[in-house]
Amino acid sequence: MEQIPILAPAAVLVLWSLIVLLWVSLTRFPAFAKMGLNLREVAAGGRYVDVEPQMPARANWKSHNYTHLMEQPTLFYAVVVILALAGEGAGNIVIFAWTYVALRAAHSLWQCTVNTIPVRLFLFTLSTVCLWVLAIRAVWAILF
């Protein structure tokens, strides 16, 4: 099967998202234990949002970041598939895909550990610029 370079950054971002999910679990369950929460005693339909205010901020940061990895990156995955199917999954455009993934990983690390908004916003904005470039290239590849 022919290698399509732009698929590699998408695969890496999926793996990174799973790593953050593991990090969420490794942080959340000890925090539950510290606050004396027994998951077997939680009422049916209980959700994390019900206990989030009582959780340590640092535990919530990881959870929030995992949620973020399920939001905007879904557009990234769609754009990557469009570019790959349009035959535009190689060359310079791949640099923007890798840059997007690197910035999202940096955003995750920052949000999960330090979590100051100016740096988060800066990383988010830079990654969004990369996504814009990828999306415009995808539209161009399909329409022209």
N, C-alpha and C positions, 0 to 999 in steps of 0.2 A: 504494500500500500504506500502511496506517495505521502511523504511528510508535508504537512502544512504548518509552517513555523508559527503562525499566529495562534494556533491552538495550544501551544505550550504555555504561554502566560495564563491562559484561561484555566488550564489544568492546575497550574501552580496556585492560582487564587482559590480554586476549589479546595486544594489541600490545605492552604493557609487557613481558610474558613473552618475546616475541620479541626485544625490545631487550636484555633481560638475557642471552638466549642469544647474541646477537651480542657482547655485552660479555665473556661467558665465552670465546668463540672468540678475540677480540682479546687476551685476557689469557693464555689457556692456550697457544696455539701459540708465542708468543715465549718463554714459560717453558720449553716443551719444548726449544726451540733452545738456551736458556741452559744447560740441564742436559745437552745433548748427545744428546738422545733423537731418533733418526731413526724416524719412524713406519713407514717401510718395513721396518725391522728388528724390529718388535715381533712376537712370536709370534702365530700365529692364535689368536683368542679373547681376546687381551689386552684389558684394560679399564682405564679411568682409575683405578679403585680400586687397581690394581697399582702405579701410580707416584705416587699421591696423597701418600704420606708424604715423598717426595723433592721435591715441588712447594712453591714458596713459599706461605705461608699466605694471602697476599692473592689469589693465583690461585685457591686452593681456596674462599675465601669466596664468590666469584662463582658457582662451580659449586654450592656448597651452597645458595645462595639460589635458583638456577634450579630445583634439586630441590624446594625448598620451594614454589615457584610452581606446581609440578605436583602438589602434595599438597592442602592444605586448600582452595585456590581451586577445585578440582574440585567441592566441595560448593557453593561460591558459584555456579558456572555452573548446576548442577542446580536450585538454589533460584530463580535468576533465570528459568530456562525455565518452571518450575512457576508462578511468579507471573505471567509473561507469558501463559501459556496459560489461567490462571485469571481473566484480566482484571484482575489486580491490579498491572500493570506501570507504573502512573503514580501521581502524588500524592506524599505524604510518604514513602512507603516507598523511593522512589528516592534520597532523601537518605541513607538507610542504605547503599544500594548504592554510591553515590559515595564515602561516607565509608570503606567497606570498601576500595575500590580505592585511595583516597588513602593510607590507613594501610598497605596492602600495598606500595605504591610507596615510602613512607617507610621501611618495614621493609627493603625491598630496598636502598635507598640506604645505610641505616645498616649493614646486614650486609656489603655489598660494599666499604665504605670504612673504617668505624671498628670495627664488630663487637664492641661490648661487650654482654654478655648482659643487664644490667638494662634498658637502653633497648630492645633487641630484644624482650625479654619484655613490656615495657610496650606497645609497638606491636602485638605479636602479640595480647596480651590484649584491647586495645581493638578490634582488627579482629574478633576472635572474638565479642565482644559484639554487634557489628553483624551478624555472620553468624547468631547466635542469634535476633536480632530478625527477620531476613529469614526464617529457617527456621520460626519460630513463626507468622509471618504467612502463610507458604505453607501450612502445615498447617491453619491456621484457614480460609484461603480454599478449600481443597479439602474439608474436612470440615463446615464450617458455612456 
